[in-house]
């Protein structure tokens, strides 16, 4: 009975680590901060927008989106490694897990909020037609 309970706990932890490292929101945000996607978006904007100052401002928003996305991935990786290290310690307490998970949740929520703010900043800086062309194939 004790062995089953431990195995069930290990499965739940493995599922959690998978969701922490891969995360549902990461897939949706990947379009905005993947280096290849960012370069593609910039190239698309260059073909649509002739005003160099406006294009420079839009590029700056895309750069900030990319940087925040990379930070989010790095945070998730760091928290995942810390969680694995904690799991390997047989003397780890529930409070230690709670503290680690609360920190991971706070970092993730902060990055998600920042990414969404930047997404809306980009959306407001574009016309409806530009926005549609920019994300038509995505």
N, C-alpha and C positions, 0 to 999 in steps of 0.2 A: 504493500500500500504506500509506504513512504517513498519507494523508488518511483512509482507512478506519479506521485505528486511532484517530485523533483523533476522528472522528465517533462511533465506538463508545464512546469514553470520555465524550464529551459526552452521549450518550444515557443512559449509566449515571449520570452526575452529575445529569441532569435527573430521572431516576427517583428517585434518592436525595433530591433536594430535595423532590420531591412527597411522598414518604413522610415526610420530616422535618416538613414543614409541615402535612400532613393527618394523618399518623400513624394507625396502626391502633388504638392504645389511646385516642386522642382521641375516636373515634366512640363507643366504649363508655362513656367517662367523661362524655360530653356531657350525659347525663341528669342527672348529679349537679351540674354546675356551670354549666349554661346558666341565665341569669337567669330566663327564663320558666319553665323546669322547676323551678328552686328555689322560685319563688313558688307554683307549682302544688303542689309537695310540701308547702310550708308550709301552704297552704290545706287540703290533704287532711288533714294532721296536726291542724289546728285543729278539723276536723269530727269527728275520732276521739277526741281526747284532751281531757278536761275539766280536768285538773290543770295550772294555769297555770305553776307552777314547772317541772314536767316538760316542758311545751311550750316554755318559754323555753330550757331546756338542749338540747332537740332542735333548735330554731331556730339555736342557736349552732353546733351541729355542721354543720348545712346551710350556714350562712354560711362556716364554715371550709372546707368542701368546695368551695363556689363560689369563694372567694378562691384556694385552691390550684389549682383548675382554670384560672382566669384567668391565674395566674402561669405555669402550664405552657404555655398557649397563647402568652403573651408571650415566654417563653423560646424556644419553637420558632420564632416569628417572628424574634426577634433572631438566633438561630443561622442561620436560613435566609438572612437578609440578609447576615450576615457571610460565609456560604459563597458567595453570589452575588458579593460583592465580591472574594473570594479567587479565584474562578474567572476573573473578568475580568482579574486580574493574570497576565500571561504569565510572570512570574518567580517565581510562587508555588512553594514547595517541598512535597514530600510531607510533610515534618515539620510544616509549617504546617497542612495539611489534617488530619493525624493529631491535632494538638493541638486544633483546632477541633471535630473530630468526637468526640474523647474528652470534651471539655467538654459538648457537646450530649448525649451518652449519659449522662453523670453527672447532669446537670440533669434529664433525662427520667426516669431511674431513681429519683432522689430524689423527684420529684413523684409518680410512680406509686406509690411505696412509701407516701408520705404520704396520697395519696388512698385507697389501700386500707385504711390504718390507720383513717382517718376513716369509711370505709364500714363497717368492722367495728364501730367505736364506735357508729355509728348503729344497726346491726343488733342489737347487744347491748342497746341502750336501748329497743328495741321488742319487743313480744310477737310471736309467729309470725303471729297474726291481723292485727296492725297492719302488719307488714312486707308480708304478702300483699296487703292492701288498698292499701297505699301504692304498690306496684309492679305491681299486677294488670294494668293496661292498657299497660304499657311493654314 
